[in-house]
Amino acid sequence: MSFAKNMMKLEETVETLVLEGLGAREESIGAHFGLLGHVIRLSHYGVPPDTESSMSMPPHYDDSVVTAIVQHEVEGLEVHVGDGRWVAVPSETGTFTFVAGEQFRVRSDPRLILSCSRDC
């Protein structure tokens, strides 16, 4: 439970910073959090089932507001940057990668484009 609570607090901090950077008013940010439900989902990806492409998961859009990813020193996460390019996200010890999901992208007037992740 303490891990889930800490992750939710970290996610809220990241969302707040992004929303403030986009010019959202404090009361709008508070209303945003008042409408959210939170889910913590842990996933572990083993050996890629598609040995030809080495993909564990097909390209997809996260349907969440924000997804926090810990790669545990395993390379392969890529994000689509909106202009047709996929960019590798480096795996660094002790770091989280936050990916803006569809709900965040829609709410931010498509100014956030890092919304599609691909694990290879």
Order of alpha helices (4+ residues) and beta strands (2+ residues): alpha-alpha-beta-beta-beta-beta-beta-alpha-beta
